[in-house]
Amino acid sequence: MSSAKTSVLSAALDRLWIQFLPQMTERVSTLEAACTALSAGALSVEQRTEANAAAHKLAGVLGTFGLTKGTELAREAEVIYSGEPDADPDAVTRLTAIAAQLRNIVASKK
């Protein structure tokens, strides 16, 4: 691909990133809130479903922008939330770490 086409593509991806940044940040916040609820023993089915959906959407969009580590982390969170995270004593620790890493990945791309 020519450098002009690469530059145009890069600029388009930058615009898309800016456009989707608020949604990505909100989805990470959803994961953080679910972690907080889970650690308090108060994760509702609705919150778990929302966290699962947020993780799924983050996995897709982060992959679109070439952030494969973010996609892997979001997929891991999605798998955990699709099960019974409150039955796994290690889930809170892992989900909290995943949410923090996703927050850093999204913030570092700005």
C-alpha angles and dihedrals in degrees: 000000000000120000090246091056091044090051092050091048092047091050091049091051090049090054091049091049091054090047094051098036095094091052093047091049090049091050091052088050089053089054091048092050091050090052090052092050092046092051089051091050090244105107107142124209088246092053091047090050091049091049090049091051092045091051091048092051093045091052090056100043095043089052090052088059093047095253095138095166089056090050091051092049094046091049090051090052090047091054092048093048091047089062131044105294092174089063093056114077091201095050096087093052094046095044091048090052091047093050091049092049092048090050089053093046093051092044094048093055095057 
